[in-house]
Amino acid sequence: MAGLVAEKKNVVVIGSGVAGSLVAKSLQNEAAVFLIDEKEYFEITWASLRSMVEPEFAKRSVISYSEYLPHAKIVTSTAVNITDTDVFTAQGSRIR
Ligand SMILES: Cc1cc2nc3c(=O)[nH]c(=O)nc-3n(C[C@H](O)[C@H](O)[C@H](O)COP(=O)(O)OP(=O)(O)OC[C@H]3O[C@@H](n4cnc5c(N)ncnc54)[C@H](O)[C@@H]3O)c2cc1C
């Protein structure tokens, strides 16, 4: 009954801070999620001060996207333009 399977909508999330990461994680099984950020990892920002005085701790304050976003498409770039239908990145990608 393939004809009854609804096509997943594209959802573009800009920014992989705690807000964007939570949205992407929550929707990754319901939609085709694209997460755009120049950073290649999630950073626990509130741990950065401790990392400055305890560099070993910094390793524990970054998390790979693959650990929590196995079904999202990661776009490592900066979003530079947004229209009603598209997001354009500094790398030249266009996500619809
Ligand atoms: C040292 C420190 C201590 C803190 N302590 C606390 C605390 O104790 N309690 C508390 O509640 N809060 C604390 N905060 C604040 C908390 O970290 C922030 O409120 C929270 O991280 C905001 O999350 P966010 O996802 O909204 O934004 P951010 O974490 O700022 O994430 C935004 C993301 O968007 C990306 N981005 C921006 N523009 C673009 C673009 N054009 N294209 C693609 N990507 C883009 C950035 O690279 C970034 O990854 C602290 C912050 C710091 C720095």
The ligand as an SDF file (V2000), in Angstrom:
LIG
                    3D

 53 58  0  0  0  0  0  0  0  0999 V2000
   29.7150   30.3450   29.7980 C   0  0  0  0  0  0  0  0  0  0  0  0
   28.2340   30.2120   29.7090 C   0  0  0  0  0  0  0  0  0  0  0  0
   27.5060   29.7900   30.8170 C   0  0  0  0  0  0  0  0  0  0  0  0
   26.1160   29.6860   30.7390 C   0  0  0  0  0  0  0  0  0  0  0  0
   25.4400   29.2390   31.8360 N   0  0  0  0  0  0  0  0  0  0  0  0
   24.1030   29.0850   31.7660 C   0  0  0  0  0  0  0  0  0  0  0  0
   23.3660   28.5930   32.8760 C   0  0  0  0  0  0  0  0  0  0  0  0
   23.9300   28.3020   33.9270 O   0  0  0  0  0  0  0  0  0  0  0  0
   22.0200   28.4490   32.7590 N   0  0  0  0  0  0  0  0  0  0  0  0
   21.3570   28.7810   31.6020 C   0  0  0  0  0  0  0  0  0  0  0  0
   20.1420   28.6240   31.5510 O   0  0  0  0  0  0  0  0  0  0  0  0
   22.0390   29.2320   30.5380 N   0  0  0  0  0  0  0  0  0  0  0  0
   23.3790   29.4080   30.5850 C   0  0  0  0  0  0  0  0  0  0  0  0
   24.0560   29.8930   29.5170 N   0  0  0  0  0  0  0  0  0  0  0  0
   23.3080   30.2920   28.3470 C   0  0  0  0  0  0  0  0  0  0  0  0
   22.9830   29.1050   27.4700 C   0  0  0  0  0  0  0  0  0  0  0  0
   24.1680   28.4330   27.1060 O   0  0  0  0  0  0  0  0  0  0  0  0
   22.2490   29.6610   26.2520 C   0  0  0  0  0  0  0  0  0  0  0  0
   21.0830   30.3280   26.6620 O   0  0  0  0  0  0  0  0  0  0  0  0
   21.8770   28.5540   25.3160 C   0  0  0  0  0  0  0  0  0  0  0  0
   23.0090   27.8220   24.9150 O   0  0  0  0  0  0  0  0  0  0  0  0
   21.1940   29.1670   24.0810 C   0  0  0  0  0  0  0  0  0  0  0  0
   20.9080   28.1080   23.2220 O   0  0  0  0  0  0  0  0  0  0  0  0
   20.4150   28.3670   21.7750 P   0  0  0  0  0  0  0  0  0  0  0  0
   20.2740   27.0230   21.1060 O   0  0  0  0  0  0  0  0  0  0  0  0
   19.2270   29.2710   21.7930 O   0  0  0  0  0  0  0  0  0  0  0  0
   21.5470   29.2330   21.0990 O   0  0  0  0  0  0  0  0  0  0  0  0
   23.1660   28.9240   20.8610 P   0  0  0  0  0  0  0  0  0  0  0  0
   23.6340   27.9570   21.8950 O   0  0  0  0  0  0  0  0  0  0  0  0
   23.7230   30.2810   20.7780 O   0  0  0  0  0  0  0  0  0  0  0  0
   23.1370   28.1870   19.4950 O   0  0  0  0  0  0  0  0  0  0  0  0
   22.9860   28.8790   18.2930 C   0  0  0  0  0  0  0  0  0  0  0  0
   23.6410   28.0410   17.2050 C   0  0  0  0  0  0  0  0  0  0  0  0
   23.3050   28.6050   15.9490 O   0  0  0  0  0  0  0  0  0  0  0  0
   24.4400   28.6110   15.1250 C   0  0  0  0  0  0  0  0  0  0  0  0
   24.2210   29.6660   14.1480 N   0  0  0  0  0  0  0  0  0  0  0  0
   24.0470   30.9890   14.3580 C   0  0  0  0  0  0  0  0  0  0  0  0
   23.8310   31.6280   13.2150 N   0  0  0  0  0  0  0  0  0  0  0  0
   23.8460   30.6830   12.2470 C   0  0  0  0  0  0  0  0  0  0  0  0
   23.6850   30.7130   10.8100 C   0  0  0  0  0  0  0  0  0  0  0  0
   23.4480   31.8560   10.1360 N   0  0  0  0  0  0  0  0  0  0  0  0
   23.7790   29.5440   10.1290 N   0  0  0  0  0  0  0  0  0  0  0  0
   24.0120   28.3750   10.7710 C   0  0  0  0  0  0  0  0  0  0  0  0
   24.1680   28.2970   12.1080 N   0  0  0  0  0  0  0  0  0  0  0  0
   24.0980   29.4390   12.8280 C   0  0  0  0  0  0  0  0  0  0  0  0
   25.6260   28.8370   16.0620 C   0  0  0  0  0  0  0  0  0  0  0  0
   26.8320   28.3230   15.5010 O   0  0  0  0  0  0  0  0  0  0  0  0
   25.1800   28.0320   17.2810 C   0  0  0  0  0  0  0  0  0  0  0  0
   25.6370   26.6950   17.2350 O   0  0  0  0  0  0  0  0  0  0  0  0
   25.4340   30.0110   29.5490 C   0  0  0  0  0  0  0  0  0  0  0  0
   26.1910   30.4250   28.4300 C   0  0  0  0  0  0  0  0  0  0  0  0
   27.5500   30.5140   28.4940 C   0  0  0  0  0  0  0  0  0  0  0  0
   28.3480   30.9390   27.2730 C   0  0  0  0  0  0  0  0  0  0  0  0
  1  2  1  0
  2  3  1  0
  2 52  2  0
  3  4  2  0
  4  5  1  0
  4 50  1  0
  5  6  2  0
  6  7  1  0
  6 13  1  0
  7  8  2  0
  7  9  1  0
  9 10  1  0
 10 11  2  0
 10 12  1  0
 12 13  2  0
 13 14  1  0
 14 15  1  0
 14 50  1  0
 15 16  1  0
 16 17  1  0
 16 18  1  0
 18 19  1  0
 18 20  1  0
 20 21  1  0
 20 22  1  0
 22 23  1  0
 23 24  1  0
 24 25  2  0
 24 26  1  0
 24 27  1  0
 27 28  1  0
 28 29  2  0
 28 30  1  0
 28 31  1  0
 31 32  1  0
 32 33  1  0
 33 34  1  0
 33 48  1  0
 34 35  1  0
 35 36  1  0
 35 46  1  0
 36 37  1  0
 36 45  1  0
 37 38  2  0
 38 39  1  0
 39 40  1  0
 39 45  2  0
 40 41  1  0
 40 42  2  0
 42 43  1  0
 43 44  2  0
 44 45  1  0
 46 47  1  0
 46 48  1  0
 48 49  1  0
 50 51  2  0
 51 52  1  0
 52 53  1  0
M  END
$$$$
